[in-house]
Amino acid sequence: MQILIRFLVGGAVVSFFAVLGDLLKPKSFAGLFGAAPSVALATLGLTMATEGMAYAGLEGRSMILGAVAFLVYAWMVSRIMMHGRARAKWLTLAGLAVWFAVAFGIWAVGLRA
């Protein structure tokens, strides 16, 4: 039953954000609104229903801190790509180590119980 709910809620929210992204200018926003917010909202809604508010709050904070780590990763990769002659494949793979370090560093300082 939970899989069916995930499918329906996730599909509806993905569709909503895809339409929202399609209405905005520039069109590059469409991908931004297409998946991540809708999956996060569906996951948090189901977590609240099955695990309770406290667990959903912890999961929500984890999502925010993961997004901060991704922001650091994306900033680093884009700066190096714009100013250097690095190969994208190797730079993005190396950047994953940065994402991992930032994400788990934030977790160790702020979320570890």
N, CA, C and O atoms as CSV, one atom per row, in Angstrom:
chain,resi,resn,atom,element,x,y,z
A,1,MET,N,N,0.828,-1.194,0.000
A,1,MET,CA,C,0.000,0.000,0.000
A,1,MET,C,C,0.873,1.259,0.000
A,1,MET,O,O,0.559,2.239,-0.675
A,2,GLN,N,N,1.975,1.222,0.766
A,2,GLN,CA,C,2.852,2.385,0.844
A,2,GLN,C,C,3.499,2.675,-0.512
A,2,GLN,O,O,3.715,3.836,-0.859
A,3,ILE,N,N,3.804,1.637,-1.272
A,3,ILE,CA,C,4.393,1.837,-2.594
A,3,ILE,C,C,3.388,2.523,-3.514
A,3,ILE,O,O,3.758,3.402,-4.292
A,4,LEU,N,N,2.137,2.131,-3.431
A,4,LEU,CA,C,1.101,2.767,-4.240
A,4,LEU,C,C,0.947,4.242,-3.868
A,4,LEU,O,O,0.818,5.096,-4.746
A,5,ILE,N,N,0.960,4.537,-2.583
A,5,ILE,CA,C,0.861,5.932,-2.136
A,5,ILE,C,C,2.064,6.725,-2.627
A,5,ILE,O,O,1.910,7.845,-3.116
A,6,ARG,N,N,3.257,6.158,-2.503
A,6,ARG,CA,C,4.453,6.844,-3.010
A,6,ARG,C,C,4.335,7.122,-4.501
A,6,ARG,O,O,4.682,8.206,-4.970
A,7,PHE,N,N,3.847,6.146,-5.233
A,7,PHE,CA,C,3.703,6.293,-6.673
A,7,PHE,C,C,2.722,7.418,-7.003
A,7,PHE,O,O,3.017,8.277,-7.834
A,8,LEU,N,N,1.568,7.414,-6.359
A,8,LEU,CA,C,0.547,8.412,-6.660
A,8,LEU,C,C,0.952,9.814,-6.205
A,8,LEU,O,O,0.857,10.772,-6.972
A,9,VAL,N,N,1.397,9.927,-4.970
A,9,VAL,CA,C,1.794,11.240,-4.451
A,9,VAL,C,C,3.017,11.750,-5.194
A,9,VAL,O,O,3.053,12.907,-5.613
A,10,GLY,N,N,4.008,10.906,-5.358
A,10,GLY,CA,C,5.220,11.315,-6.073
A,10,GLY,C,C,4.923,11.734,-7.496
A,10,GLY,O,O,5.449,12.743,-7.966
A,11,GLY,N,N,4.080,10.968,-8.199
A,11,GLY,CA,C,3.729,11.316,-9.575
A,11,GLY,C,C,2.983,12.627,-9.662
A,11,GLY,O,O,3.245,13.435,-10.553
A,12,ALA,N,N,2.053,12.850,-8.744
A,12,ALA,CA,C,1.287,14.099,-8.750
A,12,ALA,C,C,2.181,15.293,-8.460
A,12,ALA,O,O,2.073,16.328,-9.118
A,13,VAL,N,N,3.062,15.154,-7.478
A,13,VAL,CA,C,3.924,16.278,-7.119
A,13,VAL,C,C,4.974,16.519,-8.200
A,13,VAL,O,O,5.283,17.674,-8.494
A,14,VAL,N,N,5.529,15.477,-8.796
A,14,VAL,CA,C,6.474,15.638,-9.898
A,14,VAL,C,C,5.790,16.356,-11.059
A,14,VAL,O,O,6.375,17.255,-11.664
A,15,SER,N,N,4.572,15.969,-11.367
A,15,SER,CA,C,3.830,16.618,-12.450
A,15,SER,C,C,3.586,18.091,-12.144
A,15,SER,O,O,3.732,18.940,-13.024
A,16,PHE,N,N,3.217,18.399,-10.905
A,16,PHE,CA,C,3.004,19.790,-10.519
A,16,PHE,C,C,4.266,20.620,-10.706
A,16,PHE,O,O,4.223,21.701,-11.293
A,17,PHE,N,N,5.388,20.115,-10.207
A,17,PHE,CA,C,6.635,20.869,-10.328
A,17,PHE,C,C,7.112,20.947,-11.777
A,17,PHE,O,O,7.745,21.931,-12.160
A,18,ALA,N,N,6.819,19.930,-12.586
A,18,ALA,CA,C,7.191,19.986,-14.004
A,18,ALA,C,C,6.397,21.081,-14.711
A,18,ALA,O,O,6.951,21.817,-15.528
A,19,VAL,N,N,5.111,21.194,-14.405
A,19,VAL,CA,C,4.300,22.266,-14.992
A,19,VAL,C,C,4.798,23.623,-14.510
A,19,VAL,O,O,4.903,24.561,-15.300
A,20,LEU,N,N,5.104,23.732,-13.225
A,20,LEU,CA,C,5.639,24.984,-12.680
A,20,LEU,C,C,6.946,25.362,-13.374
A,20,LEU,O,O,7.139,26.516,-13.758
A,21,GLY,N,N,7.836,24.393,-13.534
A,21,GLY,CA,C,9.096,24.660,-14.212
A,21,GLY,C,C,8.912,25.038,-15.666
A,21,GLY,O,O,9.686,25.828,-16.207
A,22,ASP,N,N,7.903,24.488,-16.299
A,22,ASP,CA,C,7.629,24.795,-17.702
A,22,ASP,C,C,7.092,26.217,-17.868
A,22,ASP,O,O,7.287,26.837,-18.913
A,23,LEU,N,N,6.420,26.730,-16.845
A,23,LEU,CA,C,5.866,28.080,-16.908
A,23,LEU,C,C,6.915,29.159,-16.662
A,23,LEU,O,O,6.745,30.297,-17.099
A,24,LEU,N,N,7.997,28.812,-15.969
A,24,LEU,CA,C,9.013,29.802,-15.611
A,24,LEU,C,C,9.985,30.039,-16.755
A,24,LEU,O,O,10.171,29.192,-17.629
A,25,LYS,N,N,10.593,31.205,-16.724
A,25,LYS,CA,C,11.657,31.540,-17.676
A,25,LYS,C,C,12.943,31.671,-16.879
A,25,LYS,O,O,12.865,32.214,-15.777
A,26,PRO,N,N,14.068,31.253,-17.297
A,26,PRO,CA,C,14.363,30.479,-18.490
A,26,PRO,C,C,13.933,29.021,-18.315
A,26,PRO,O,O,13.664,28.561,-17.206
A,27,LYS,N,N,13.879,28.330,-19.413
A,27,LYS,CA,C,13.412,26.945,-19.409
A,27,LYS,C,C,14.348,26.010,-18.645
A,27,LYS,O,O,13.968,24.881,-18.334
A,28,SER,N,N,15.548,26.456,-18.341
A,28,SER,CA,C,16.475,25.605,-17.592
A,28,SER,C,C,15.971,25.332,-16.179
A,28,SER,O,O,16.458,24.410,-15.525
A,29,PHE,N,N,15.009,26.112,-15.694
A,29,PHE,CA,C,14.439,25.856,-14.380
A,29,PHE,C,C,13.567,24.607,-14.361
A,29,PHE,O,O,13.304,24.053,-13.294
A,30,ALA,N,N,13.119,24.161,-15.527
A,30,ALA,CA,C,12.218,23.015,-15.580
A,30,ALA,C,C,12.840,21.789,-14.930
A,30,ALA,O,O,12.162,21.091,-14.176
A,31,GLY,N,N,14.096,21.512,-15.196
A,31,GLY,CA,C,14.768,20.371,-14.591
A,31,GLY,C,C,14.944,20.528,-13.094
A,31,GLY,O,O,14.863,19.559,-12.340
A,32,LEU,N,N,15.186,21.755,-12.676
A,32,LEU,CA,C,15.366,22.035,-11.253
A,32,LEU,C,C,14.111,21.703,-10.462
A,32,LEU,O,O,14.183,21.147,-9.366
A,33,PHE,N,N,12.955,22.051,-11.031
A,33,PHE,CA,C,11.707,21.816,-10.327
A,33,PHE,C,C,11.111,20.449,-10.632
A,33,PHE,O,O,10.087,20.084,-10.054
A,34,GLY,N,N,11.727,19.691,-11.521
A,34,GLY,CA,C,11.135,18.446,-11.970
A,34,GLY,C,C,11.184,17.306,-10.982
A,34,GLY,O,O,10.232,16.527,-10.925
A,35,ALA,N,N,12.233,17.163,-10.204
A,35,ALA,CA,C,12.361,15.947,-9.422
A,35,ALA,C,C,12.618,16.176,-7.936
A,35,ALA,O,O,11.837,15.719,-7.102
A,36,ALA,N,N,13.679,16.863,-7.597
A,36,ALA,CA,C,14.125,16.912,-6.208
A,36,ALA,C,C,13.068,17.413,-5.227
A,36,ALA,O,O,12.834,16.742,-4.222
A,37,PRO,N,N,12.424,18.537,-5.457
A,37,PRO,CA,C,11.438,18.980,-4.458
A,37,PRO,C,C,10.269,18.019,-4.321
A,37,PRO,O,O,9.768,17.797,-3.218
A,38,SER,N,N,9.839,17.456,-5.422
A,38,SER,CA,C,8.679,16.572,-5.356
A,38,SER,C,C,8.996,15.279,-4.639
A,38,SER,O,O,8.178,14.788,-3.861
A,39,VAL,N,N,10.154,14.722,-4.882
A,39,VAL,CA,C,10.542,13.489,-4.204
A,39,VAL,C,C,10.724,13.754,-2.709
A,39,VAL,O,O,10.322,12.943,-1.874
A,40,ALA,N,N,11.330,14.891,-2.381
A,40,ALA,CA,C,11.527,15.229,-0.968
A,40,ALA,C,C,10.185,15.409,-0.257
A,40,ALA,O,O,10.007,14.920,0.858
A,41,LEU,N,N,9.252,16.100,-0.886
A,41,LEU,CA,C,7.944,16.311,-0.261
A,41,LEU,C,C,7.184,15.004,-0.087
A,41,LEU,O,O,6.572,14.775,0.956
A,42,ALA,N,N,7.218,14.156,-1.091
A,42,ALA,CA,C,6.535,12.866,-0.978
A,42,ALA,C,C,7.159,12.021,0.119
A,42,ALA,O,O,6.446,11.391,0.901
A,43,THR,N,N,8.475,12.002,0.183
A,43,THR,CA,C,9.169,11.233,1.210
A,43,THR,C,C,8.848,11.757,2.603
A,43,THR,O,O,8.576,10.972,3.512
A,44,LEU,N,N,8.875,13.066,2.778
A,44,LEU,CA,C,8.576,13.635,4.091
A,44,LEU,C,C,7.120,13.385,4.501
A,44,LEU,O,O,6.837,13.114,5.668
A,45,GLY,N,N,6.214,13.476,3.549
A,45,GLY,CA,C,4.812,13.207,3.865
A,45,GLY,C,C,4.595,11.781,4.326
A,45,GLY,O,O,3.898,11.541,5.312
A,46,LEU,N,N,5.188,10.838,3.619
A,46,LEU,CA,C,5.050,9.435,4.020
A,46,LEU,C,C,5.769,9.149,5.331
A,46,LEU,O,O,5.299,8.350,6.141
A,47,THR,N,N,6.896,9.794,5.537
A,47,THR,CA,C,7.621,9.597,6.793
A,47,THR,C,C,6.808,10.120,7.969
A,47,THR,O,O,6.755,9.482,9.021
A,48,MET,N,N,6.177,11.273,7.796
A,48,MET,CA,C,5.330,11.800,8.875
A,48,MET,C,C,4.185,10.841,9.176
A,48,MET,O,O,3.835,10.627,10.336
A,49,ALA,N,N,3.607,10.270,8.133
A,49,ALA,CA,C,2.467,9.376,8.334
A,49,ALA,C,C,2.866,8.058,8.991
A,49,ALA,O,O,2.096,7.495,9.769
A,50,THR,N,N,4.067,7.563,8.681
A,50,THR,CA,C,4.450,6.241,9.188
A,50,THR,C,C,5.365,6.279,10.401
A,50,THR,O,O,5.276,5.412,11.270
A,51,GLU,N,N,6.242,7.274,10.473
A,51,GLU,CA,C,7.252,7.289,11.542
A,51,GLU,C,C,7.036,8.386,12.578
A,51,GLU,O,O,7.607,8.327,13.667
A,52,GLY,N,N,6.228,9.376,12.255
A,52,GLY,CA,C,5.978,10.458,13.201
A,52,GLY,C,C,6.735,11.728,12.848
A,52,GLY,O,O,7.626,11.741,12.000
A,53,MET,N,N,6.341,12.798,13.535
A,53,MET,CA,C,6.878,14.131,13.238
A,53,MET,C,C,8.356,14.267,13.593
A,53,MET,O,O,9.103,14.916,12.861
A,54,ALA,N,N,8.788,13.676,14.690
A,54,ALA,CA,C,10.180,13.839,15.118
A,54,ALA,C,C,11.141,13.230,14.097
A,54,ALA,O,O,12.152,13.839,13.745
A,55,TYR,N,N,10.823,12.043,13.633
A,55,TYR,CA,C,11.672,11.378,12.650
A,55,TYR,C,C,11.656,12.130,11.321
A,55,TYR,O,O,12.689,12.258,10.663
A,56,ALA,N,N,10.485,12.627,10.930
A,56,ALA,CA,C,10.381,13.402,9.691
A,56,ALA,C,C,11.173,14.694,9.803
A,56,ALA,O,O,11.773,15.141,8.825
A,57,GLY,N,N,11.182,15.296,10.984
A,57,GLY,CA,C,11.983,16.504,11.195
A,57,GLY,C,C,13.463,16.233,11.026
A,57,GLY,O,O,14.177,17.020,10.404
A,58,LEU,N,N,13.928,15.117,11.582
A,58,LEU,CA,C,15.327,14.734,11.431
A,58,LEU,C,C,15.652,14.465,9.966
A,58,LEU,O,O,16.711,14.856,9.477
A,59,GLU,N,N,14.740,13.799,9.274
A,59,GLU,CA,C,14.953,13.516,7.858
A,59,GLU,C,C,14.971,14.805,7.031
A,59,GLU,O,O,15.766,14.934,6.100
A,60,GLY,N,N,14.102,15.752,7.368
A,60,GLY,CA,C,14.080,17.037,6.679
A,60,GLY,C,C,15.366,17.819,6.880
A,60,GLY,O,O,15.896,18.405,5.936
A,61,ARG,N,N,15.870,17.829,8.114
A,61,ARG,CA,C,17.158,18.502,8.371
A,61,ARG,C,C,18.282,17.819,7.617
A,61,ARG,O,O,19.185,18.487,7.114
A,62,SER,N,N,18.241,16.510,7.531
A,62,SER,CA,C,19.257,15.782,6.767
A,62,SER,C,C,19.208,16.159,5.295
A,62,SER,O,O,20.248,16.295,4.651
A,63,MET,N,N,18.005,16.327,4.761
A,63,MET,CA,C,17.873,16.733,3.359
A,63,MET,C,C,18.452,18.121,3.132
A,63,MET,O,O,19.115,18.361,2.123
A,64,ILE,N,N,18.206,19.032,4.062
A,64,ILE,CA,C,18.728,20.396,3.934
A,64,ILE,C,C,20.248,20.388,3.982
A,64,ILE,O,O,20.900,21.061,3.184
A,65,LEU,N,N,20.811,19.635,4.909
A,65,LEU,CA,C,22.274,19.595,5.016
A,65,LEU,C,C,22.897,18.889,3.814
A,65,LEU,O,O,23.990,19.260,3.385
A,66,GLY,N,N,22.231,17.888,3.268
A,66,GLY,CA,C,22.707,17.262,2.037
A,66,GLY,C,C,22.692,18.239,0.872
A,66,GLY,O,O,23.580,18.214,0.020
A,67,ALA,N,N,21.667,19.109,0.837
A,67,ALA,CA,C,21.597,20.128,-0.207
A,67,ALA,C,C,22.720,21.148,-0.054
A,67,ALA,O,O,23.272,21.617,-1.049
A,68,VAL,N,N,23.059,21.489,1.174
A,68,VAL,CA,C,24.191,22.402,1.404
A,68,VAL,C,C,25.483,21.761,0.901
A,68,VAL,O,O,26.293,22.421,0.250
A,69,ALA,N,N,25.673,20.487,1.198
A,69,ALA,CA,C,26.869,19.781,0.714
A,69,ALA,C,C,26.886,19.736,-0.808
A,69,ALA,O,O,27.945,19.890,-1.414
A,70,PHE,N,N,25.725,19.528,-1.438
A,70,PHE,CA,C,25.660,19.526,-2.896
A,70,PHE,C,C,25.974,20.906,-3.458
A,70,PHE,O,O,26.614,21.016,-4.504
A,71,LEU,N,N,25.532,21.964,-2.774
A,71,LEU,CA,C,25.833,23.325,-3.210
A,71,LEU,C,C,27.343,23.558,-3.216
A,71,LEU,O,O,27.875,24.150,-4.155
A,72,VAL,N,N,28.026,23.101,-2.184
A,72,VAL,CA,C,29.488,23.229,-2.132
A,72,VAL,C,C,30.123,22.445,-3.284
A,72,VAL,O,O,31.035,22.942,-3.945
A,73,TYR,N,N,29.650,21.239,-3.519
A,73,TYR,CA,C,30.140,20.404,-4.620
A,73,TYR,C,C,29.944,21.097,-5.966
A,73,TYR,O,O,30.875,21.188,-6.767
A,74,ALA,N,N,28.720,21.586,-6.210
A,74,ALA,CA,C,28.416,22.225,-7.493
A,74,ALA,C,C,29.222,23.505,-7.677
A,74,ALA,O,O,29.695,23.779,-8.780
A,75,TRP,N,N,29.385,24.287,-6.626
A,75,TRP,CA,C,30.174,25.516,-6.699
A,75,TRP,C,C,31.621,25.184,-7.050
A,75,TRP,O,O,32.206,25.814,-7.931
A,76,MET,N,N,32.200,24.197,-6.368
A,76,MET,CA,C,33.594,23.832,-6.610
A,76,MET,C,C,33.788,23.338,-8.048
A,76,MET,O,O,34.710,23.776,-8.736
A,77,VAL,N,N,32.933,22.442,-8.490
A,77,VAL,CA,C,33.075,21.885,-9.837
A,77,VAL,C,C,32.902,22.975,-10.889
A,77,VAL,O,O,33.668,23.027,-11.851
A,78,SER,N,N,31.907,23.846,-10.720
A,78,SER,CA,C,31.691,24.887,-11.728
A,78,SER,C,C,32.831,25.888,-11.756
A,78,SER,O,O,33.220,26.342,-12.832
A,79,ARG,N,N,33.378,26.245,-10.601
A,79,ARG,CA,C,34.517,27.189,-10.577
A,79,ARG,C,C,35.733,26.599,-11.282
A,79,ARG,O,O,36.387,27.279,-12.073
A,80,ILE,N,N,36.030,25.356,-11.001
A,80,ILE,CA,C,37.193,24.730,-11.628
A,80,ILE,C,C,36.971,24.566,-13.130
A,80,ILE,O,O,37.891,24.779,-13.920
A,81,MET,N,N,35.759,24.189,-13.525
A,81,MET,CA,C,35.482,24.019,-14.955
A,81,MET,C,C,35.546,25.343,-15.708
A,81,MET,O,O,35.981,25.374,-16.859
A,82,MET,N,N,35.123,26.427,-15.084
A,82,MET,CA,C,35.146,27.722,-15.752
A,82,MET,C,C,36.549,28.304,-15.842
A,82,MET,O,O,36.857,29.028,-16.789
A,83,HIS,N,N,37.399,28.001,-14.878
A,83,HIS,CA,C,38.718,28.640,-14.827
A,83,HIS,C,C,39.876,27.710,-15.131
A,83,HIS,O,O,41.021,28.155,-15.207
A,84,GLY,N,N,39.604,26.458,-15.303
A,84,GLY,CA,C,40.693,25.516,-15.539
A,84,GLY,C,C,40.425,24.643,-16.740
A,84,GLY,O,O,39.414,24.780,-17.428
A,85,ARG,N,N,41.336,23.764,-16.966
A,85,ARG,CA,C,41.194,22.840,-18.080
A,85,ARG,C,C,41.077,21.415,-17.543
A,85,ARG,O,O,41.802,20.515,-17.967
A,86,ALA,N,N,40.173,21.233,-16.626
A,86,ALA,CA,C,39.969,19.915,-16.038
A,86,ALA,C,C,38.957,19.128,-16.870
A,86,ALA,O,O,38.047,19.701,-17.468
A,87,ARG,N,N,39.130,17.828,-16.898
A,87,ARG,CA,C,38.165,16.965,-17.589
A,87,ARG,C,C,36.962,16.761,-16.676
A,87,ARG,O,O,37.111,16.474,-15.488
A,88,ALA,N,N,35.786,16.912,-17.237
A,88,ALA,CA,C,34.552,16.888,-16.451
A,88,ALA,C,C,34.369,15.568,-15.710
A,88,ALA,O,O,33.964,15.564,-14.547
A,89,LYS,N,N,34.658,14.463,-16.362
A,89,LYS,CA,C,34.444,13.156,-15.738
A,89,LYS,C,C,35.277,13.011,-14.471
A,89,LYS,O,O,34.761,12.592,-13.435
A,90,TRP,N,N,36.545,13.348,-14.544
A,90,TRP,CA,C,37.416,13.163,-13.386
A,90,TRP,C,C,37.153,14.216,-12.314
A,90,TRP,O,O,37.258,13.937,-11.120
A,91,LEU,N,N,36.814,15.412,-12.742
A,91,LEU,CA,C,36.519,16.460,-11.770
A,91,LEU,C,C,35.253,16.150,-10.982
A,91,LEU,O,O,35.220,16.325,-9.764
A,92,THR,N,N,34.228,15.698,-11.660
A,92,THR,CA,C,32.993,15.380,-10.935
A,92,THR,C,C,33.175,14.175,-10.021
A,92,THR,O,O,32.605,14.131,-8.931
A,93,LEU,N,N,33.953,13.211,-10.450
A,93,LEU,CA,C,34.231,12.069,-9.566
A,93,LEU,C,C,35.025,12.498,-8.334
A,93,LEU,O,O,34.737,12.065,-7.219
A,94,ALA,N,N,36.028,13.352,-8.544
A,94,ALA,CA,C,36.800,13.854,-7.409
A,94,ALA,C,C,35.936,14.748,-6.525
A,94,ALA,O,O,36.100,14.769,-5.306
A,95,GLY,N,N,35.018,15.483,-7.144
A,95,GLY,CA,C,34.127,16.341,-6.378
A,95,GLY,C,C,33.206,15.564,-5.457
A,95,GLY,O,O,32.754,16.096,-4.443
A,96,LEU,N,N,32.919,14.315,-5.793
A,96,LEU,CA,C,32.100,13.495,-4.904
A,96,LEU,C,C,32.764,13.312,-3.541
A,96,LEU,O,O,32.082,13.210,-2.521
A,97,ALA,N,N,34.088,13.271,-3.531
A,97,ALA,CA,C,34.800,13.188,-2.247
A,97,ALA,C,C,34.553,14.455,-1.431
A,97,ALA,O,O,34.423,14.397,-0.208
A,98,VAL,N,N,34.489,15.596,-2.111
A,98,VAL,CA,C,34.193,16.862,-1.427
A,98,VAL,C,C,32.774,16.817,-0.868
A,98,VAL,O,O,32.545,17.181,0.285
A,99,TRP,N,N,31.822,16.370,-1.687
A,99,TRP,CA,C,30.448,16.278,-1.212
A,99,TRP,C,C,30.366,15.370,0.017
A,99,TRP,O,O,29.733,15.712,1.016
A,100,PHE,N,N,31.012,14.219,-0.073
A,100,PHE,CA,C,31.013,13.259,1.029
A,100,PHE,C,C,31.597,13.887,2.299
A,100,PHE,O,O,31.021,13.756,3.379
A,101,ALA,N,N,32.732,14.564,2.169
A,101,ALA,CA,C,33.377,15.179,3.334
A,101,ALA,C,C,32.500,16.263,3.944
A,101,ALA,O,O,32.362,16.332,5.166
A,102,VAL,N,N,31.909,17.106,3.112
A,102,VAL,CA,C,31.060,18.178,3.638
A,102,VAL,C,C,29.795,17.593,4.277
A,102,VAL,O,O,29.420,17.990,5.380
A,103,ALA,N,N,29.144,16.663,3.597
A,103,ALA,CA,C,27.903,16.096,4.122
A,103,ALA,C,C,28.131,15.388,5.452
A,103,ALA,O,O,27.380,15.600,6.404
A,104,PHE,N,N,29.146,14.560,5.523
A,104,PHE,CA,C,29.370,13.831,6.764
A,104,PHE,C,C,30.031,14.690,7.823
A,104,PHE,O,O,29.898,14.411,9.015
A,105,GLY,N,N,30.743,15.731,7.413
A,105,GLY,CA,C,31.260,16.692,8.380
A,105,GLY,C,C,30.128,17.458,9.058
A,105,GLY,O,O,30.131,17.637,10.276
A,106,ILE,N,N,29.166,17.906,8.263
A,106,ILE,CA,C,28.007,18.595,8.827
A,106,ILE,C,C,27.217,17.641,9.722
A,106,ILE,O,O,26.750,18.031,10.792
A,107,TRP,N,N,27.069,16.401,9.285
A,107,TRP,CA,C,26.345,15.421,10.094
A,107,TRP,C,C,27.043,15.203,11.436
A,107,TRP,O,O,26.391,15.147,12.478
A,108,ALA,N,N,28.371,15.080,11.404
A,108,ALA,CA,C,29.118,14.823,12.631
A,108,ALA,C,C,29.000,15.986,13.614
A,108,ALA,O,O,28.982,15.781,14.828
A,109,VAL,N,N,28.922,17.185,13.093
A,109,VAL,CA,C,28.838,18.357,13.969
A,109,VAL,C,C,27.401,18.644,14.404
A,109,VAL,O,O,27.152,18.977,15.563
A,110,GLY,N,N,26.453,18.513,13.463
A,110,GLY,CA,C,25.121,19.011,13.766
A,110,GLY,C,C,24.020,18.006,13.991
A,110,GLY,O,O,23.066,18.307,14.709
A,111,LEU,N,N,24.107,16.820,13.407
A,111,LEU,CA,C,22.966,15.905,13.475
A,111,LEU,C,C,23.221,14.621,14.234
A,111,LEU,O,O,22.275,13.917,14.586
A,112,ARG,N,N,24.444,14.306,14.487
A,112,ARG,CA,C,24.727,13.041,15.155
A,112,ARG,C,C,24.092,13.043,16.534
A,112,ARG,O,O,24.214,14.006,17.290
A,113,ALA,N,N,23.422,11.965,16.843
A,113,ALA,CA,C,22.716,11.885,18.131
A,113,ALA,C,C,23.618,11.461,19.251
A,113,ALA,O,O,23.172,11.347,20.393
